[in-house]
Protein backbone atom coordinates (compact mmCIF):
# COMPACT_ATOMS: atom_id res chain seq x y z
CA UNK A 1 0.00 0.00 0.00
CA UNK A 2 0.99 3.62 -0.38
CA UNK A 3 -0.19 5.54 2.67
CA UNK A 4 2.22 8.45 3.13
CA UNK A 5 4.31 10.59 0.82
CA UNK A 6 6.07 13.94 0.40
CA UNK A 7 5.57 16.85 -1.98
CA UNK A 8 8.00 19.56 -0.89
CA UNK A 9 8.24 21.76 -3.98
CA UNK A 10 6.55 25.02 -4.92
CA UNK A 11 3.53 25.47 -7.17
CA UNK A 12 5.82 27.06 -9.75
CA UNK A 13 7.96 23.93 -9.87
CA UNK A 14 4.86 21.78 -10.33
CA UNK A 15 3.62 24.03 -13.13
CA UNK A 16 6.92 23.78 -14.99
CA UNK A 17 7.44 20.03 -14.49
CA UNK A 18 3.93 18.95 -15.49
CA UNK A 19 3.11 21.60 -18.12
CA UNK A 20 0.23 23.04 -16.09
CA UNK A 21 -1.95 25.65 -17.79
CA UNK A 22 -4.33 26.21 -14.88
CA UNK A 23 -3.57 25.90 -11.15
CA UNK A 24 -5.93 26.15 -8.19
CA UNK A 25 -3.95 25.37 -5.04
CA UNK A 26 -3.96 28.72 -3.23
CA UNK A 27 -2.69 27.39 0.11
CA UNK A 28 -0.01 25.03 -1.18
CA UNK A 29 3.01 24.66 1.10
CA UNK A 30 5.82 22.07 1.23
CA UNK A 31 4.47 18.89 2.81
CA UNK A 32 6.64 16.23 4.39
CA UNK A 33 4.06 13.75 5.65
CA UNK A 34 0.96 13.66 3.43
CA UNK A 35 -1.68 11.27 4.79
CA UNK A 36 -5.00 9.74 3.67
CA UNK A 37 -8.08 11.88 4.19
CA UNK A 38 -6.21 15.08 3.40
CA UNK A 39 -6.56 17.35 0.38
CA UNK A 40 -3.65 16.67 -1.94
CA UNK A 41 -2.33 18.27 -5.17
CA UNK A 42 -3.45 16.37 -8.26
CA UNK A 43 -3.24 16.86 -12.01
CA UNK A 44 -6.04 16.13 -14.48
CA UNK A 45 -6.50 16.86 -18.17
CA UNK A 46 -9.72 18.60 -19.15
CA UNK A 47 -9.51 17.74 -22.83
CA UNK A 48 -7.35 20.67 -23.81
CA UNK A 49 -4.92 21.37 -20.96
CA UNK A 50 -3.42 20.05 -17.75
CA UNK A 51 -5.00 21.44 -14.58
CA UNK A 52 -3.58 21.38 -11.05
CA UNK A 53 -6.03 21.29 -8.17
CA UNK A 54 -6.80 19.49 -4.94
CA UNK A 55 -8.54 16.16 -4.37
CA UNK A 56 -9.31 14.41 -1.11
CA UNK A 57 -7.20 11.27 -0.74
CA UNK A 58 -9.59 8.30 -0.45
CA UNK A 59 -11.88 7.57 -3.38
CA UNK A 60 -15.64 7.90 -3.01
CA UNK A 61 -17.35 6.58 -6.20
CA UNK A 62 -20.09 8.80 -7.61
CA UNK A 63 -22.66 6.05 -6.95
CA UNK A 64 -21.78 5.59 -3.24
CA UNK A 65 -24.60 6.07 -0.73
CA UNK A 66 -22.34 8.11 1.53
CA UNK A 67 -18.74 9.30 1.79
CA UNK A 68 -17.73 7.07 4.71
CA UNK A 69 -15.92 4.47 2.61
CA UNK A 70 -13.36 6.83 1.14
CA UNK A 71 -10.73 6.17 3.78
CA UNK A 72 -10.77 2.48 2.83
CA UNK A 73 -9.99 3.23 -0.81
CA UNK A 74 -6.76 5.18 -0.65
CA UNK A 75 -5.18 2.66 -3.04
CA UNK A 76 -6.33 0.68 -6.08
CA UNK A 77 -4.50 -2.47 -7.19
CA UNK A 78 -3.25 -2.30 -10.78
CA UNK A 79 -4.12 -5.96 -11.28
CA UNK A 80 -7.85 -5.45 -10.67
CA UNK A 81 -8.41 -1.77 -11.42
CA UNK A 82 -10.55 -2.37 -14.50
CA UNK A 83 -12.78 -4.97 -12.82
CA UNK A 84 -13.48 -3.46 -9.39
CA UNK A 85 -16.80 -1.53 -9.43
CA UNK A 86 -15.32 1.28 -7.32
CA UNK A 87 -12.55 1.96 -9.85
CA UNK A 88 -13.76 0.68 -13.21
CA UNK A 89 -15.45 3.86 -14.49
CA UNK A 90 -12.65 6.12 -13.25
CA UNK A 91 -10.05 3.92 -14.94
CA UNK A 92 -11.86 4.46 -18.22
CA UNK A 93 -12.40 8.23 -18.03
CA UNK A 94 -11.05 9.85 -14.86
CA UNK A 95 -7.34 9.24 -14.54
CA UNK A 96 -5.08 11.66 -12.69
CA UNK A 97 -1.51 12.16 -11.59
CA UNK A 98 -0.46 12.64 -7.99
CA UNK A 99 2.88 14.51 -8.00
CA UNK A 100 5.42 13.56 -5.34
CA UNK A 101 9.12 13.68 -4.55
CA UNK A 102 9.17 10.72 -2.17
CA UNK A 103 6.95 8.20 -0.41
CA UNK A 104 7.17 6.32 2.88
CA UNK A 105 6.90 2.66 3.70
CA UNK A 106 7.56 0.66 6.86
CA UNK A 107 10.16 -2.12 6.78
CA UNK A 108 10.10 -4.92 9.35
CA UNK A 109 13.49 -5.27 11.07
CA UNK A 110 15.11 -8.40 12.50
CA UNK A 111 13.75 -7.59 15.95
CA UNK A 112 10.27 -7.20 14.39
CA UNK A 113 10.17 -3.42 14.72
CA UNK A 114 8.79 -1.28 11.91
CA UNK A 115 11.42 1.09 10.50
CA UNK A 116 9.98 3.87 8.33
CA UNK A 117 11.80 4.32 5.03
CA UNK A 118 11.62 7.14 2.52
CA UNK A 119 11.82 6.09 -1.10
CA UNK A 120 12.94 8.62 -3.72
CA UNK A 121 14.29 8.78 -7.25
CA UNK A 122 18.09 8.76 -7.32
CA UNK A 123 18.20 12.20 -8.90
CA UNK A 124 15.71 13.51 -6.28
CA UNK A 125 13.38 14.72 -9.02
CA UNK A 126 9.61 14.99 -8.96
CA UNK A 127 7.65 11.99 -10.16
CA UNK A 128 4.09 11.14 -11.14
CA UNK A 129 2.08 8.54 -9.24
CA UNK A 130 -0.80 7.12 -11.27
CA UNK A 131 -4.18 7.88 -9.74
CA UNK A 132 -7.92 7.80 -10.34
CA UNK A 133 -10.51 10.37 -9.29
CA UNK A 134 -14.25 10.76 -9.04
CA UNK A 135 -16.82 13.30 -7.84
CA UNK A 136 -19.55 12.37 -5.39
CA UNK A 137 -22.61 14.52 -4.78
CA UNK A 138 -24.09 14.70 -1.29
CA UNK A 139 -27.85 14.81 -0.69
CA UNK A 140 -27.58 18.55 -0.05
CA UNK A 141 -26.06 19.09 -3.50
CA UNK A 142 -22.49 19.69 -2.34
CA UNK A 143 -19.71 17.94 -4.27
CA UNK A 144 -16.74 15.96 -2.99
CA UNK A 145 -13.86 15.27 -5.37
CA UNK A 146 -11.65 12.39 -4.28
CA UNK A 147 -8.82 10.22 -5.55
CA UNK A 148 -6.90 7.00 -5.06
CA UNK A 149 -3.28 6.04 -5.82
CA UNK A 150 -2.69 2.91 -7.89
CA UNK A 151 -0.24 0.33 -6.55
CA UNK A 152 1.59 -2.54 -8.22
CA UNK A 153 3.99 -5.36 -7.39
CA UNK A 154 7.28 -4.25 -5.81
CA UNK A 155 10.50 -3.87 -7.77
CA UNK A 156 13.79 -5.32 -6.50
CA UNK A 157 14.40 -2.34 -4.19
CA UNK A 158 10.92 -2.35 -2.69
CA UNK A 159 10.67 -6.12 -2.33
CA UNK A 160 12.86 -5.96 0.78
CA UNK A 161 10.65 -3.24 2.26
CA UNK A 162 7.03 -3.99 1.33
CA UNK A 163 4.97 -6.18 -0.98
CA UNK A 164 3.41 -3.22 -2.87
CA UNK A 165 4.57 0.09 -4.29
CA UNK A 166 2.83 3.04 -5.98
CA UNK A 167 2.78 3.08 -9.76
CA UNK A 168 5.28 5.71 -10.86
CA UNK A 169 4.72 6.68 -14.48
CA UNK A 170 7.55 7.19 -16.90
CA UNK A 171 7.66 10.80 -18.10
CA UNK A 172 6.91 9.74 -21.65
CA UNK A 173 3.76 7.94 -20.45
CA UNK A 174 2.23 10.74 -18.37
CA UNK A 175 0.35 12.41 -21.23
CA UNK A 176 -1.16 9.10 -22.33
CA UNK A 177 -2.34 8.32 -18.80
CA UNK A 178 -4.06 11.71 -18.52
CA UNK A 179 -5.61 11.62 -22.00
CA UNK A 180 -9.36 11.16 -21.50
CA UNK A 181 -9.76 10.17 -25.14
CA UNK A 182 -7.61 7.08 -24.62
CA UNK A 183 -9.93 4.10 -24.14
CA UNK A 184 -7.63 1.17 -24.91
CA UNK A 185 -7.56 -0.52 -21.51
CA UNK A 186 -4.75 -2.91 -22.42
CA UNK A 187 -2.59 0.02 -23.46
CA UNK A 188 -3.35 1.81 -20.20
CA UNK A 189 -2.74 -1.27 -18.07
CA UNK A 190 0.66 -1.69 -19.70
CA UNK A 191 1.72 1.59 -18.03
CA UNK A 192 1.05 0.25 -14.54
CA UNK A 193 4.40 -1.47 -14.03
CA UNK A 194 6.97 -1.35 -11.21
CA UNK A 195 9.37 1.55 -11.69
CA UNK A 196 13.00 0.48 -12.40
CA UNK A 197 14.73 -0.26 -9.10
CA UNK A 198 18.09 1.05 -10.28
CA UNK A 199 16.59 4.53 -10.64
CA UNK A 200 15.39 4.63 -7.02
CA UNK A 201 16.85 4.52 -3.54
CA UNK A 202 15.56 4.18 0.01
CA UNK A 203 16.82 5.41 3.36
CA UNK A 204 15.57 5.23 6.96
CA UNK A 205 13.75 8.20 8.49
CA UNK A 206 12.62 9.11 11.99
CA UNK A 207 9.72 7.21 13.60
CA UNK A 208 8.03 10.61 14.00
CA UNK A 209 6.68 10.20 10.47
CA UNK A 210 4.29 7.63 11.93
CA UNK A 211 2.16 10.43 13.37
CA UNK A 212 0.15 12.58 10.96
CA UNK A 213 0.63 15.45 13.42
CA UNK A 214 4.27 15.66 12.33
CA UNK A 215 4.79 17.45 9.03
CA UNK A 216 8.16 19.17 8.90
CA UNK A 217 11.51 18.69 7.11
CA UNK A 218 12.78 16.34 9.85
CA UNK A 219 10.28 13.72 8.65
CA UNK A 220 12.15 13.34 5.37
CA UNK A 221 15.73 13.57 6.66
CA UNK A 222 17.97 10.47 6.86
CA UNK A 223 17.82 8.99 10.35
CA UNK A 224 20.53 7.03 12.12
CA UNK A 225 18.59 6.02 15.23
CA UNK A 226 18.52 7.46 18.70
PyMOL commands that set and color helices and strands:
alter all, ss='L'
color gray80, all
select helices_A, chain A and resi 11-17+68-73+78-80+85-93+158-160+171-178+185-189+197-199+207-210+217-220
alter helices_A, ss='H'
color red, helices_A
select strands_A, chain A and resi 4-7+20-23+31-35+39-45+50-57+75-77+95-100+102-108+114-121+127-137+143-152+165-166+168-169+200-204
alter strands_A, ss='S'
color yellow, strands_A
deselect
rebuild
show_as cartoon
